Amino acid sequence: MEIELSASRLRYQEFGEGPPVVFVHGLLVNGDLWRKVVPVVAGAGYRCIVPDWPLGAHSVPVPDADLTPPGLAAMVAEFLEALDLSDVTLVANDTGGAITQLVMADHSARVGRVVLTPCDCFEAFFPSVFAPLPRLARIPGAIWLLVQSLRLRAT
């Protein structure tokens, strides 16, 4: 499924019925990260909503979206509003955890609870290994080249 937000389209999947649980993945992955968790949660009686947030492994271009951490938090809030969700459980990990913390600070009206698995926070956002990425992203082709290195097979 897809939904049109103010600055982008967002792909997402839904599984199960019941109280809403929205998953927020981290950098360089997509909603497939939750593929082993979602069937268990949906089977326990929850409506699992799994968006592909624009964090590097999304398939829908988002040229007009604000991809700063506060902008992504606003996107999460807009997504919850667009689906008219309330009393939502947000489940987040990695960079998605930092974004979820920003949702809680600035856009918490529709959120009932939060589950944070190991995630970025405080001085650990971005983790030190990713600290050069914002500067690298300003160099044309640099991120593409970096991503190509992820395609190499281990020997």
C-alpha angles and dihedrals in degrees: 000000000000134000128198114231126183096270104017150007117254128203118216142162130219129208131177134356133266136058111004122258116185120195123216114195127195138246121315096009135083138212091293085081088080096048095116095041101047098063090054094047093044090048089055090062106272134126103236116203115190116187126187098232115204096257100125107290098063120123100209115075114238104190095157099043123112101238096183114116092257090046091052090048089053088050091054090050092048090049091053090049094046090055090043091234123167135179087024125179109220114205113194143169139180113354088351087067092058090048090049090052088055089049088054092049098047111013108028100133095104097037121096100174142354133217112198117191117187102322148155119275144152111350091355094074111126094018110240092254089063097041093107094052099089091052092042091052090064091064111085110246096005097112091045089054091047092051091050088062088061089062093064114108119233115241 
